[in-house]
Amino acid sequence: MTTENKALVPVWALATEAVNLPNILSEEGMTPARLSELRAVLATLADSPIATLEAHPISTRQERSGGIPLQAASPLAQQLSNLVAQTKTSVPSMLNEAPSGEVLYRMVVPAKVAAQVGTGLVTPMKSQAVAGGVYSALRDSTGIVAKATFVPVSGKAAVAGAASGSAATAGVAAAGAGAMTVAAPLVLMAVAVGVSAHAERQRQESVERITDLLEQLHEDNLKNERSELDGCRDAIDMATAILLDQGRIGLSLGLDSASHAISAASSRSEERLKTWQKSLDALPEGPVEIKALTEAFPSINEEGGEFRTHLELARLTIALKRRLIVLQAVEHTQAEETGNLFQSFTAALNKNARRINELEAGINSVLLHLSTLELKRARGVRNFMFTQGDVDELLNVVYRLRALGNNINTNVPQADIAIEIERSSDGSLVVFPPEAA
């Protein structure tokens, strides 16, 4: 794609169940701004989630990390293939296709669905982009892409199992007027893999930070906690691959042991959270002496320290638990015999996620409180005199406390999420963590 020729890009409107909507997607091309408006209308009018799927040809592949690979035989890959096969007669012949046959799919899921599938999964970008819109500058593997024209594509035929209870046999089906296509399993699998990729990226970041902190702390018990948690990754990776390829989890995977270790770590984090909350309540009103703060939160005034290590262990636990929760929700959905696949998935996800969301919210509340504390130096003979050392210490602690609240989003609405899927010429996929759309 180039920035000059207004390349044509097909876009599908995907419903998770049959809905009755007027034909608001015309057969003519539309701009990104127009697609943004239509997506907002679809999200408002439809009772069930309506996602949009774009297909951008990849001319040059760029190295990207953080994605989850899936084979060509995986349900998500088959869903994409079925969708394209059933609608290929609706795709304009002048659509630019890369010589390599590789495609970047971008599925944009409404904010109200994003709120269901992950608390704080993504939030609006600081660029103040229009809520619910597509990227102001479209991106593919080669970088920034502009001036794309979106062409609606509609399903022309039904595939057996499209509305059945089994995601393994589900395909796509035409859904009434216009370009609406029922594809609940496609949306479900894309969201499931995207959420899992997001949690895995958080896990990797937490492990890296914990490793650095433990090198400074030399605390064997905390090293053992880290090792026990990180040892759960293999079982979760294997279970993820099997479930997303429509298999069944056996006892030999060790997922039960991993689940137990993660639950135990979650309980430890909850106990530490209670201790932090009690310590905050015990702090005096007004400015707090640094000594009183460090007694309540050991080593919080240092670069590493016990408090920050406990905090990163809690974040690692939350990331692993989120991956486990997605697996449980997918497994539950695959066992369902009803046609409400996406609803079953989100219901199972929310049921299992409630406790871990409460833990994360509690930790964020503590960090926000700490980041807004007013500090003062310890009382002594020199009550009215500040040395350069006093000033430096006070400023360093203040900066470290403020940094605790930098990555906390409070009262920020959930954004639409964009899940990018790279499809190779052999049909295999790589699904990347969701980003704000």
C-alpha positions in Angstrom: 0.0 0.0 0.0 1.2 3.6 -0.6 0.2 6.9 0.7 -0.7 8.3 -2.6 -3.2 6.0 -4.4 -6.1 5.7 -2.0 -5.7 1.9 -1.9 -8.9 -0.1 -1.6 -9.3 -2.1 1.6 -12.1 -4.5 2.2 -14.0 -4.3 5.5 -16.5 -6.7 7.0 -19.1 -5.9 9.7 -19.2 -9.0 11.9 -22.1 -9.7 14.2 -22.0 -12.3 17.0 -25.6 -13.2 16.4 -28.3 -12.5 13.9 -29.5 -8.9 14.2 -32.0 -6.8 12.4 -30.4 -3.5 11.2 -31.1 -1.2 8.3 -28.6 -1.3 5.4 -26.4 1.5 6.7 -23.2 0.1 5.0 -23.5 1.1 1.4 -21.7 -0.6 -1.4 -19.7 2.4 -2.1 -16.2 3.1 -0.7 -15.8 5.0 2.5 -13.1 7.0 4.3 -11.7 6.1 7.7 -13.7 8.9 9.2 -16.9 7.5 7.7 -16.1 4.0 8.9 -15.5 5.5 12.4 -19.0 7.0 12.3 -20.6 3.8 11.1 -18.9 1.7 13.8 -20.3 4.0 16.5 -23.8 3.7 15.0 -23.5 -0.1 14.8 -22.4 -0.3 18.4 -25.3 1.9 19.5 -28.1 0.3 17.5 -27.2 -3.4 17.8 -28.0 -5.5 20.8 -25.2 -7.9 20.1 -21.5 -6.9 19.6 -20.7 -5.7 16.1 -17.0 -5.8 15.2 -15.3 -4.7 12.0 -12.5 -6.5 10.2 -10.1 -4.9 7.7 -7.7 -6.7 5.4 -4.4 -4.9 4.5 -1.9 -6.5 2.1 1.6 -6.8 3.5 4.3 -5.9 1.1 7.3 -6.0 3.5 7.1 -7.9 6.8 8.5 -6.0 9.8 9.7 -7.8 12.9 7.2 -7.6 15.7 7.2 -9.3 19.2 4.5 -10.2 21.6 2.2 -12.1 19.3 0.8 -15.7 19.7 1.4 -17.9 16.6 -1.4 -20.2 15.4 -1.2 -22.9 12.7 -3.2 -22.8 9.5 -5.5 -25.6 10.9 -6.5 -23.6 14.0 -10.1 -22.5 14.3 -9.2 -18.8 13.9 -7.3 -19.4 10.7 -10.1 -21.5 9.3 -12.6 -18.8 10.3 -10.7 -16.2 8.4 -10.3 -18.4 5.4 -14.0 -19.2 5.3 -14.9 -15.6 5.6 -12.7 -14.6 2.7 -13.8 -17.6 0.6 -17.5 -16.9 1.1 -17.2 -13.2 0.3 -14.5 -13.2 -2.4 -17.1 -12.4 -5.1 -17.9 -9.2 -3.2 -14.3 -8.0 -2.9 -13.4 -5.5 -5.6 -11.1 -6.9 -8.3 -9.0 -3.8 -8.0 -8.1 -4.7 -4.4 -4.3 -4.4 -4.0 -2.8 -7.7 -2.9 0.8 -8.1 -1.9 2.9 -10.4 -4.1 3.8 -12.4 -1.0 0.1 -13.2 -0.3 0.5 -12.1 3.3 -2.3 -10.1 4.9 -2.6 -8.0 8.0 -6.2 -8.3 9.4 -7.3 -5.7 11.9 -10.4 -6.5 13.9 -11.9 -3.5 15.8 -14.2 -4.5 18.7 -16.6 -2.0 20.4 -15.6 -0.5 23.7 -18.6 -2.0 25.5 -17.3 -5.5 24.6 -13.7 -4.5 25.5 -14.9 -3.6 29.0 -16.4 -7.1 29.2 -13.3 -9.0 28.1 -10.7 -7.2 30.1 -10.6 -4.5 32.8 -8.2 -1.9 31.7 -7.2 -4.0 28.6 -6.6 -0.8 26.6 -7.5 2.8 27.2 -7.8 5.7 24.8 -4.5 6.9 23.4 -3.1 10.1 24.7 -3.3 11.7 21.3 -7.0 12.3 22.0 -8.1 10.4 19.0 -11.8 10.3 18.3 -13.5 7.7 20.5 -14.6 4.6 18.6 -12.7 5.5 15.5 -10.0 3.8 13.4 -6.4 4.8 13.6 -6.0 8.3 12.2 -3.0 6.9 10.3 -3.5 3.3 9.3 -0.5 1.1 10.1 0.6 -2.1 8.4 3.9 -4.0 8.8 5.8 -1.5 6.7 4.8 1.5 8.9 2.2 4.3 8.5 -0.3 3.9 5.7 -2.7 6.7 4.7 -5.5 7.4 2.3 -7.1 4.0 2.4 -10.6 3.6 1.1 -12.7 1.0 2.8 -15.1 -1.2 0.7 -17.8 -3.1 2.6 -18.0 -6.8 1.9 -21.1 -8.9 2.6 -21.5 -12.6 3.1 -23.3 -14.3 0.2 -23.8 -17.8 1.5 -24.2 -19.6 4.8 -21.8 -22.2 6.0 -23.0 -25.2 8.0 -22.6 -24.7 11.7 -22.5 -20.9 11.6 -24.9 -20.5 14.4 -24.3 -23.8 16.1 -22.9 -24.2 19.6 -19.6 -25.7 18.5 -16.8 -23.2 17.6 -15.1 -26.0 15.8 -17.7 -26.2 13.1 -18.8 -22.6 13.0 -18.3 -20.6 9.9 -19.9 -17.4 8.6 -23.4 -16.7 7.4 -25.2 -13.8 5.8 -27.2 -11.8 8.4 -30.0 -9.9 6.7 -29.6 -6.7 4.9 -26.4 -5.0 3.9 -22.9 -6.1 4.7 -23.6 -7.7 8.1 -22.1 -11.2 8.6 -22.7 -13.5 11.6 -19.3 -14.7 12.8 -19.5 -15.2 16.5 -16.7 -17.8 16.6 -14.4 -15.6 14.6 -14.8 -12.6 17.0 -14.6 -15.0 20.0 -11.3 -16.6 18.9 -9.7 -13.3 17.9 -10.6 -11.7 21.2 -9.5 -14.7 23.2 -6.1 -14.9 21.5 -5.7 -11.1 21.7 -6.4 -11.0 25.4 -4.1 -13.9 26.0 -1.3 -12.2 24.1 -1.9 -9.0 26.1 -1.6 -10.9 29.4 1.6 -12.7 28.1 3.2 -9.4 27.3 2.4 -8.2 30.9 3.9 -11.4 32.2 7.1 -10.9 30.3 7.5 -7.3 31.4 6.9 -8.3 35.1 9.4 -11.1 35.0 12.1 -8.7 33.6 11.4 -6.2 36.3 11.4 -8.8 39.0 14.7 -10.2 37.8 16.3 -6.8 38.1 14.9 -6.2 41.5 15.9 -9.5 42.9 19.5 -9.0 41.7 19.6 -6.0 44.1 17.6 -7.5 46.9 19.2 -11.0 47.4 16.0 -12.4 48.9 15.8 -16.2 48.4 12.1 -16.5 49.4 11.1 -14.0 46.8 13.3 -15.7 44.2 11.5 -18.9 45.0 8.1 -17.2 44.5 9.2 -15.8 41.1 10.5 -19.2 40.0 7.3 -21.0 41.1 5.2 -18.5 39.2 7.4 -18.4 36.1 7.4 -22.2 36.1 3.6 -22.1 35.3 4.3 -20.7 31.9 5.0 -23.9 30.1 1.7 -25.5 31.2 -0.3 -22.4 30.2 1.5 -22.1 26.8 0.7 -25.8 26.1 -2.9 -25.5 27.2 -3.3 -22.3 25.2 -2.1 -24.0 22.0 -4.3 -27.0 22.5 -7.5 -25.1 23.3 -7.1 -22.6 20.5 -6.5 -25.5 18.1 -9.8 -27.0 19.4 -8.3 -29.8 21.5 -9.0 -30.9 25.0 -6.8 -30.3 28.0 -5.5 -33.5 29.7 -4.0 -34.0 33.1 -0.5 -34.6 31.7 -0.2 -30.9 30.9 0.2 -30.0 34.5 -2.3 -27.1 34.2 -3.9 -28.1 37.6 -0.6 -27.7 39.3 -0.1 -24.3 37.6 -3.5 -23.2 38.6 -2.8 -24.1 42.2 0.5 -22.2 42.2 -1.2 -19.1 40.7 -4.1 -19.3 43.2 -1.6 -19.5 46.1 0.4 -16.5 44.7 -2.9 -14.6 44.3 -3.7 -15.3 48.0 -0.2 -14.0 49.0 -0.8 -10.9 47.0 -4.2 -10.3 48.6 -2.7 -10.6 52.0 0.1 -8.1 51.1 -2.6 -5.8 49.7 -4.4 -5.9 53.0 -1.2 -5.1 54.8 -0.6 -2.1 52.5 -4.1 -0.8 53.0 -3.7 -1.0 56.8 -0.4 0.7 56.6 -1.9 3.5 54.6 -4.8 3.9 57.1 -2.2 4.2 59.9 -0.3 7.0 58.3 -1.0 10.4 59.9 -3.1 13.1 58.2 -1.1 15.7 56.3 2.6 15.5 55.4 4.2 12.2 56.3 7.8 11.8 57.5 10.0 9.7 55.3 10.9 7.5 58.2 7.2 6.7 59.0 6.6 5.9 55.3 9.6 3.5 55.1 8.6 1.7 58.3 5.1 1.1 56.7 6.5 0.3 53.3 10.0 -1.1 53.6 12.5 0.1 51.0 9.9 2.2 49.1 12.4 5.0 49.1 14.9 2.9 47.3 15.3 2.0 43.6 14.5 -1.7 44.3 13.4 -3.0 47.6 10.9 -5.4 49.2 7.8 -3.3 48.4 8.5 -3.0 44.7 9.4 -6.6 44.4 6.1 -7.6 46.1 4.3 -5.3 43.8 5.9 -6.9 40.6 5.1 -10.4 42.0 1.5 -9.3 42.3 1.5 -8.0 38.7 3.1 -11.3 37.5 0.4 -13.2 39.3 -2.4 -11.1 37.7 -0.9 -11.6 34.2 -0.7 -15.3 34.7 -4.2 -15.5 36.2 -5.6 -13.6 33.2 -4.1 -16.1 30.8 -5.6 -18.9 32.8 -9.0 -17.2 32.9 -9.1 -16.9 29.1 -8.3 -20.6 28.9 -11.1 -21.4 31.3 -13.6 -19.2 29.3 -12.7 -20.8 26.0 -12.9 -24.3 27.4 -16.4 -23.4 28.8 -17.5 -22.0 25.5 -16.4 -25.1 23.5 -18.4 -27.3 25.9 -21.6 -25.2 25.3 -24.3 -26.6 23.0 -26.1 -23.3 22.6 -25.7 -20.8 19.9 -24.7 -17.9 22.1 -21.0 -18.5 21.9 -19.7 -15.0 22.5 -22.1 -14.4 25.4 -21.0 -17.7 27.0 -17.4 -16.7 26.6 -17.8 -13.2 28.1 -20.0 -14.6 31.0 -17.4 -17.2 31.9 -14.6 -14.6 31.6 -16.3 -12.2 33.9 -17.2 -14.8 36.4 -13.7 -16.0 36.8 -12.1 -12.6 36.5 -14.0 -10.8 39.3 -11.6 -11.6 42.1 -8.4 -10.8 40.1 -10.0 -7.6 39.0 -10.6 -6.6 42.6 -7.0 -7.4 43.5 -5.7 -5.2 40.6 -8.1 -2.4 41.5 -7.0 -2.6 45.2 -3.3 -2.4 44.2 -4.0 0.5 41.9 -5.8 2.3 44.7 -2.8 1.9 47.0 -0.4 3.1 44.4 -2.6 6.1 43.6 -2.8 7.0 47.3 1.0 6.6 47.7 1.7 8.7 44.6 -0.3 11.7 46.1 1.3 11.7 49.6 2.8 14.8 50.9 6.2 14.2 52.5 8.4 16.0 55.1 11.8 15.2 56.5 12.2 13.7 60.0 12.0 16.1 63.0 15.2 16.9 64.8 17.4 19.6 66.2 17.6 21.3 62.7 13.9 21.7 62.3 14.3 24.9 60.3 17.4 24.0 58.4 17.7 21.9 55.3 21.0 20.5 54.1 21.5 19.6 50.4 21.3 15.9 51.4 17.9 16.5 53.0 16.6 18.2 49.9 18.0 15.5 47.6 16.5 12.7 49.7 13.1 14.3 49.9 13.0 15.0 46.2 14.1 11.5 45.3 11.4 9.9 47.4 8.8 12.2 46.0 9.8 11.4 42.4 9.7 7.7 43.2 6.2 8.0 44.7 4.9 10.0 41.8 6.2 7.4 39.4 4.0 4.7 41.1 0.9 6.5 39.8 2.1 7.1 36.3 0.7 4.0 34.7 -2.6 4.0 36.5 -5.7 4.9 34.5 -8.5 6.2 36.8 -11.9 7.1 35.5 -10.7 6.6 31.9 -13.3 5.1 29.6 -12.5 1.8 27.9 -11.6 2.3 24.3 -12.5 0.3 21.2 -9.9 -2.4 20.8 -8.0 -3.2 17.6 -6.6 -6.8 17.4 -4.1 -7.2 14.6 -3.6 -10.6 13.0 -0.8 -11.3 10.5 -1.6 -14.1 8.0 1.2 -15.7 6.2 1.0 -17.2 2.7 0.8 -20.7 4.2 -2.3 -19.8 6.2 -0.6 -19.6 9.6 -1.3 -16.6 11.9 0.3 -14.4 14.5 -2.1 -12.6 16.8 -0.8 -9.5 18.6 -2.0 -7.9 21.8 -4.9 -5.5 21.5 -4.3 -1.8 21.1 -6.6 1.2 21.4 -8.3 1.9 18.2 
